[in-house]
Amino acid sequence: MENRFCSALSNRHLLTISLVILLTSACMAYLFGNSSIVSVTERTTIVAKDRSETGQWIILANEKKIDVVDFSTWALLEENEEYTVSYESKEASTKYVLTNVVPSDYNGQF
């Protein structure tokens, strides 16, 4: 009799754990699977750059604010200079992140 009780109890635990894993997987797929990444490459001028305690960014001629993750890269960029920049954003987001930058005298070659 105890054996059946333990077996039923462990089956409930197994079912509960399986259900939790299934729901977690479905939530992760929904959160991360529905937003595709949009990548843009353009030749443009950096009109401004700024930083705060939370990070640093540049403003392009088209008025887009691009976050620059690497401080060294941000420090080397100059205002009123032309660059070929690549940046990414999630499809439904207005936050852009710099992925690559090349000075204009390199003819846009990465």
Rosetta silent file (secondary structure, phi, psi, omega in degrees, C-alpha in Angstrom):
SEQUENCE: MENRFCSALSNRHLLTISLVILLTSACMAYLFGNSSIVSVTERTTIVAKDRSETGQWIILANEKKIDVVDFSTWALLEENEEYTVSYESKEASTKYVLTNVVPSDYNGQF
SCORE:     score description
SCORE:     0.000 S_00000001
   1 L     0.000  -44.392  178.655    0.000    0.000    0.000 S_00000001
   2 H   -62.006  -35.038 -178.616    2.822    2.429    0.879 S_00000001
   3 H   -62.594  -41.600  177.989    4.486    1.634   -2.420 S_00000001
   4 H   -66.189  -39.661  179.224    1.402    2.784   -4.380 S_00000001
   5 H   -63.702  -45.429  178.792    1.198    5.972   -2.306 S_00000001
   6 H   -64.738  -38.295  179.628    4.882    6.783   -2.912 S_00000001
   7 H   -66.413  -42.661  178.558    4.481    5.983   -6.582 S_00000001
   8 H   -66.456  -38.013  179.087    1.442    8.262   -6.907 S_00000001
   9 H   -66.146  -43.820  179.829    3.240   11.006   -4.997 S_00000001
  10 H   -69.739  -30.950  175.347    6.346   10.810   -7.177 S_00000001
  11 H   -66.292  -38.055  176.714    4.151   10.811  -10.301 S_00000001
  12 H   -64.206  -43.758  177.804    2.535   14.041   -9.092 S_00000001
  13 H   -62.604  -42.612  179.386    5.941   15.608   -8.512 S_00000001
  14 H   -63.362  -42.123  178.207    7.105   14.469  -11.919 S_00000001
  15 H   -65.388  -41.943  179.014    3.958   15.889  -13.539 S_00000001
  16 H   -64.080  -46.053  179.293    4.351   19.189  -11.661 S_00000001
  17 H   -62.666  -42.675  178.533    8.006   19.532  -12.616 S_00000001
  18 H   -61.961  -41.277  179.144    7.214   18.714  -16.253 S_00000001
  19 H   -65.395  -42.043  178.138    4.451   21.316  -16.297 S_00000001
  20 H   -63.246  -43.707  178.681    6.726   23.983  -14.808 S_00000001
  21 H   -63.416  -41.899  179.471    9.436   23.226  -17.392 S_00000001
  22 H   -63.450  -45.653  179.332    6.898   23.357  -20.218 S_00000001
  23 H   -65.882  -40.645  177.935    5.468   26.709  -19.060 S_00000001
  24 H   -62.940  -43.766  178.492    8.932   28.202  -18.553 S_00000001
  25 H   -63.006  -41.032  179.425    9.989   27.097  -22.040 S_00000001
  26 H   -65.052  -41.116  178.460    6.834   28.561  -23.575 S_00000001
  27 H   -65.121  -43.091  179.337    7.391   31.892  -21.797 S_00000001
  28 H   -64.029  -41.797  178.878   11.032   32.067  -22.906 S_00000001
  29 H   -63.847  -39.688  179.202   10.087   31.278  -26.505 S_00000001
  30 H   -66.547  -46.283 -176.793    7.430   33.983  -26.440 S_00000001
  31 H   -68.397  -41.603 -173.835    9.688   36.624  -24.903 S_00000001
  32 H  -101.824  -16.374 -176.700   12.778   35.999  -27.006 S_00000001
  33 H   -89.534  -21.834 -175.351   11.370   34.438  -30.138 S_00000001
  34 L   -85.080  -14.612 -177.696    8.929   37.131  -31.209 S_00000001
  35 L  -110.550  115.040  177.341   11.391   39.982  -31.575 S_00000001
  36 L   -90.387  158.330 -178.317   13.809   39.821  -34.437 S_00000001
  37 E   -94.497  132.826  178.366   16.900   41.980  -34.580 S_00000001
  38 E  -104.258  127.581 -179.992   17.091   44.717  -37.183 S_00000001
  39 E  -114.960  135.904 -178.377   20.577   45.680  -38.352 S_00000001
  40 E  -128.487  137.774  172.133   21.378   48.927  -40.185 S_00000001
  41 E  -125.308  129.210 -179.520   24.597   50.096  -41.852 S_00000001
  42 E  -151.476  155.263  174.143   24.880   53.660  -43.055 S_00000001
  43 E   -96.175  122.477 -172.712   27.381   56.377  -43.807 S_00000001
  44 E  -154.778  173.069  178.048   26.579   59.343  -41.573 S_00000001
  45 E  -105.462  139.477  173.257   27.951   62.125  -39.420 S_00000001
  46 E   -85.815  114.615 -177.032   28.149   61.992  -35.642 S_00000001
  47 E   -91.609  -21.956  178.880   26.600   65.281  -34.542 S_00000001
  48 E  -159.322  158.609  172.829   26.952   64.773  -30.782 S_00000001
  49 E  -145.949  148.120 -177.273   28.200   62.369  -28.160 S_00000001
  50 E  -155.876  169.586  177.620   27.514   62.182  -24.464 S_00000001
  51 E  -152.522  162.441  175.987   27.709   59.896  -21.469 S_00000001
  52 E  -143.141 -171.417  178.676   26.295   59.376  -18.009 S_00000001
  53 L   -64.924  -24.904 -175.750   26.814   56.960  -15.140 S_00000001
  54 L   -92.206  -11.059  179.467   24.786   54.333  -17.006 S_00000001
  55 E   159.760 -171.437 -179.786   26.627   54.453  -20.335 S_00000001
  56 E  -133.419  155.995 -176.593   27.677   56.434  -23.366 S_00000001
  57 E  -153.629  165.937  174.561   26.040   57.200  -26.703 S_00000001
  58 E  -124.721  155.617  175.105   26.324   59.086  -29.967 S_00000001
  59 E  -114.451  125.552 -179.716   23.721   61.054  -31.910 S_00000001
  60 E   -89.014  170.018 -179.874   23.739   60.597  -35.679 S_00000001
  61 L   -60.560  -27.555  178.354   22.746   63.124  -38.344 S_00000001
  62 L   -85.761   12.843  176.543   19.365   61.370  -38.640 S_00000001
  63 L    70.153   15.558  175.791   18.823   62.133  -34.902 S_00000001
  64 L   -82.623  135.967  175.694   19.108   58.492  -33.808 S_00000001
  65 E   -92.687  120.882 -177.057   20.666   57.917  -30.415 S_00000001
  66 E  -114.410  120.172  176.427   23.063   54.958  -30.605 S_00000001
  67 E   -72.571  136.271  177.421   24.355   53.341  -27.403 S_00000001
  68 E  -113.991  111.054 -174.838   28.082   52.560  -27.491 S_00000001
  69 L   -69.785  -42.967 -175.780   28.893   49.671  -25.166 S_00000001
  70 L   -87.159  117.420 -178.596   32.684   49.946  -25.366 S_00000001
  71 H   -61.487  -38.027 -179.273   34.006   53.136  -23.749 S_00000001
  72 H   -60.825  -41.816  177.407   37.254   52.983  -25.764 S_00000001
  73 H   -63.354  -47.444 -179.916   35.310   53.056  -29.030 S_00000001
  74 H   -58.272  -42.187 -176.946   33.150   55.935  -27.800 S_00000001
  75 H   -65.094  -30.300 -178.757   36.232   57.916  -26.706 S_00000001
  76 H   -81.512  -19.389 -179.519   37.821   57.648  -30.174 S_00000001
  77 L   -74.287  142.563 -178.278   34.753   58.906  -32.045 S_00000001
  78 L  -119.124  142.116  176.904   34.699   62.595  -32.893 S_00000001
  79 L   -68.195  150.804  178.866   31.772   64.950  -33.325 S_00000001
  80 L    62.630   23.945  174.607   31.147   66.437  -36.790 S_00000001
  81 E  -114.581  151.263 -178.765   33.106   63.607  -38.446 S_00000001
  82 E   -96.005  137.742 -179.708   31.701   61.152  -40.986 S_00000001
  83 E  -139.083  159.354  164.766   31.712   57.404  -40.308 S_00000001
  84 E   -98.883  118.645 -175.856   30.191   54.240  -41.652 S_00000001
  85 E  -118.994  146.276  170.981   28.285   52.811  -38.686 S_00000001
  86 E  -120.181  136.062  178.668   26.418   49.597  -38.094 S_00000001
  87 E  -146.359  158.522 -176.855   23.884   49.331  -35.302 S_00000001
  88 E  -126.596  155.126  171.550   21.175   46.935  -34.201 S_00000001
  89 E  -151.627  156.896  171.413   17.835   47.132  -32.476 S_00000001
  90 E   -72.890  150.159 -172.279   15.036   44.781  -31.632 S_00000001
  91 L   -53.468  -41.820 -175.365   12.192   45.096  -34.106 S_00000001
  92 L   -96.682   11.143 -174.943    9.744   46.746  -31.697 S_00000001
  93 L  -109.707  156.147  173.765   12.365   48.837  -29.863 S_00000001
  94 L  -107.992    8.612  177.340   13.748   52.325  -30.387 S_00000001
  95 L   -89.976  125.270 -178.903   16.982   51.515  -28.519 S_00000001
  96 E  -113.132  143.675  179.706   19.947   51.159  -30.879 S_00000001
  97 E  -126.204  128.454  179.800   23.329   49.594  -30.050 S_00000001
  98 E   -66.687  131.663  176.940   26.500   50.236  -32.056 S_00000001
  99 E  -112.102  -27.330 -179.991   28.002   47.066  -33.520 S_00000001
 100 E  -160.844  149.294  178.117   30.713   48.473  -35.798 S_00000001
 101 E  -147.681  139.301  179.385   32.161   51.815  -36.874 S_00000001
 102 E  -137.296  135.640  176.192   34.691   52.786  -39.552 S_00000001
 103 E   -61.452  153.460 -175.376   36.012   56.266  -40.416 S_00000001
 104 H   -64.887  -27.440 -179.385   34.843   57.626  -43.771 S_00000001
 105 H   -72.227   -2.854  173.655   38.353   57.623  -45.248 S_00000001
 106 H   -94.779   11.923  177.296   38.263   53.821  -45.198 S_00000001
 107 L    56.228   32.909  175.460   35.545   53.943  -47.871 S_00000001
 108 L    71.611   14.052 -178.791   33.033   52.152  -45.675 S_00000001
 109 L   -87.535  128.142  177.463   34.968   48.889  -45.585 S_00000001
 110 L   -91.106    0.000    0.000   34.658   46.843  -42.427 S_00000001
